[in-house]
Amino acid sequence: MAQTNRSLIPGFRPALTFTIVYLSLLVLIPLSALLLKSLGYGPSQWFTLLTSPRVLAAFRVSLSTSLLAAAINVVFGLLLAWVLVRYPLPFKRVFDALIDLPFALPTAVAGIVLTAIYARNGWLGQYLEPLGFPVAFTPTGITVALIFIGMPFVVRTVQPVLQDLDPAEEEAASSLGASRLQVFTKIIFPNILPALLTGFALAFARGIGEYGSVIFIAGNRPLVSEVVPLLIMTKLEQYDYVGATVIGMAMLILSFALLLIINVLQAWTRRRAGAL
Amino acid sequence: MSIQVENISKKFGDFTALNNVSLEIPEGELVALLGPSGCGKTSLLRIIAGLEQADAGRILLNGEDQTSSHVREREIGFVFQHYALFRHMTVFDNVAFGLRVKKRAERPTEKVIKEKVFDLLKLVQLDWLADRFPDQLSGGQRQRIALARALAVEPKVLLLDEPFGALDANVRKELRRWLRRLHDELHITSIFVTHDQEEAMEVSSRIVVMNKGVIEQIGTPEQVYEHPQTPFVSRFLGDVNIFHGRVDQGWLDLDGWRVPAPAEAGQREQVAAYVRPHDVELTLEAEPHLPPATVRHIHHAGSVYKLELDVPARGTDETIEVEVSRREFQALNVSTGDTVYIRLVNPRIYPREDAAAVTVVSEIGTKSAQFNPQIANGEIHLAQKT
C-alpha cells in the first residue's frame, strides 16, 4: 500500500529536489569550492597564517565591532520600533520608510557620508576629536558604520511582534496590580525576546561581512582598524588566493558557530515563551 | 464593595458610546449589563475598571471617588472576552502573577503563593493543568484560568467582559451555571457584560438593559422580562409579535380585530401591542372576539412547539409566532392547514411612535433572534416536503 505513506501535502519530491539543486548552486557548491581552495595550505600553514598578529587583530576588530554594533542596535532598534508602534507620530509613514534606507543605500555611499561627517574636519568630527574622542579611522568609526547598516534588521523583526501583542494582556497585568515597569519586563519583554535575538543575529551577521561602508570610515590601519573582509581583499590584490580563502574559511566557521549559538538561544527562549 | 456610576458620558469621535449614564450596584450583587453590540455596555465596564477614561461623570467604589485613579489601584478583577492569559507563562505562573508583582513588603512567600494558587486552581477545578501553557488549553479552561487569575488578588469587584462570548454553546451553558454558583459562594460584587439575554436572565440577580448609550431599564430578570418598560426591552428580551392599532373603551382594536385590553391601557390612538409567543393561547372552538387563524408551519423546537399562524383578520401577510408546550400541543392535535382561534394574553401596549423608533434599532441588534428562526423553519419545512 504505497498510498498510505503519502504526505497530505502533495509535491514533496519535486520540492525537495528543487531545494537541493537551488541550495547547491547558490550555497553549497561555492562554499565547497572555497573549502577545496583553502586546502591548498597544509595545517601548519593554516595555523601560521591565522595566528599572525595582523590576522588575529583583524578578527578581533571585526568580531568586537559587529557584536557591539548589534548589541547597540538591539537597544535602540527596540526603542525605535516601540515609538513607531505605540505612539501617534506626525509623519509616521515617513519615519517608517526612513528605517529601510540603510537597506537600499549603496553601502559605499553610507561609508563616505559617515566618514565625511566624523572625519577631523567633518560636521561632528570637528567637535569630537578635540574632546579626545576620534571616530573616523578607529574601531569606533567601524562600529558607527555597522550600527547604521544593522539598525533596520532589529526594527523590522521587532516591529511586527510588538504590533501583534494583545493589548488586553497588558491591561490584564495592570488590573492585577503590575506597575508599568513590571508590565514591560514581565509581559512585553518575554514576548519580544525571540524577535530581538533574531534581530541581533541578523545585524551581527550583516556586520561581520560588511565591507563597503566600513573601508571608508575604518582608515584600515593594520592591527588597529583593519577588518577581516578588507584583509581578504588585500590578500587577493597580492594574488595570494589560497591565503584569502583560508581567512574566508576561518571567518565562515566562526560566524556559523556564533549564529548557531544565537539560534539555539532563540529556540530556548521561544520554548520558554510557550509558543512551541 | 458597592459601585456607583454617576452621570458618565463617553464619546469616541462623533459616536456617543455613553450618554449621561447613572447606575448604583449594591455590595454582593451579580449584575448583567445587557444590550446589542455598540450599546455602550463594554465601554461602561471598562470605565468602571479604569481601563478607559470617561469624558464626564464620576465612578465611586465603596463610596470613594475613583474616577481618576489607575486600574491597578482600584482593586478590581477584570476578565476579558478573549481571556488575555499571558501566553509565555504556565497556568500556575498566570494565576500567581498578581501575587508576585506585589510590593516586597506585601508580597507573600513563594510557599504561600503556591498554596493560594493551588486553592484557586481547585476552585476552578483545573489544578491538574498547572504546568500547561495557555495555548494547550481549551477555551472554557482558559476562561476559568482567567477567572482564577483575577480572583488571586482578592479583588473587591469582579468585572467580566462577555466572558463566555467566545465559547461554544454547551461550554457556555456549563460555565454560566458555574459562575452563578461561584458567586453564591464568594459573594463578590460582580458585573458582567453580555449581549445574550438568556445568559443575563440565567446568571444575574439584576439586569441593566442598555441601548444606544443609555440605560433602558434596571430590574430583576423577572421584572425586565414580565414588565418591560420600553418597546426596546420588550423586543430585546425574547421574541415578540407586534400588532398595530388603538385602545378604545377597554378594547384593543387591531384593524377591525378586537381584543380585550388591559385595564391600565386607558384610551389611546396609535398604539403598538407586543405579545410574546407563549402569551398567545390557541383553542379549537370558536368564541366571540377570537379571530380564526390558519396553521402555516409547525416547528418542533425540543421542549416546545413553535407554530406560525396566518391571521386573515389582520389584513397583512405577516405571520404570528406562537409557542405551546408539548402537552398543550398534543391536546390541540393540529396539523398544517388547520384552523385555530387565538387569544392574546398579557399584551404590552406602547405608543406607536416609540415602537416605530425602536424597530430600526432592534433590527440591527437582535436580527438573529427575530428573523433567523423563521427562515430556518421555512427551510426545514421545504426540506420535509420534497
Interface residues (C-beta under 8 A of the other chain):
Chain A: D166 A168 E169 E171 A172 A173 S174 S175 L176 G177 A178 S179 Q182 K186 I187 P190 N191 R272 A273 G274 A275 L276
Chain B: A49 L51 H70 V71 R72 I76 G77 F78 F80 H82 A84 L85 F86 R87 H88 M89 T90 F97 G98 V101 K102 F133 P134 D135 A146 R149 A150 A152 V153
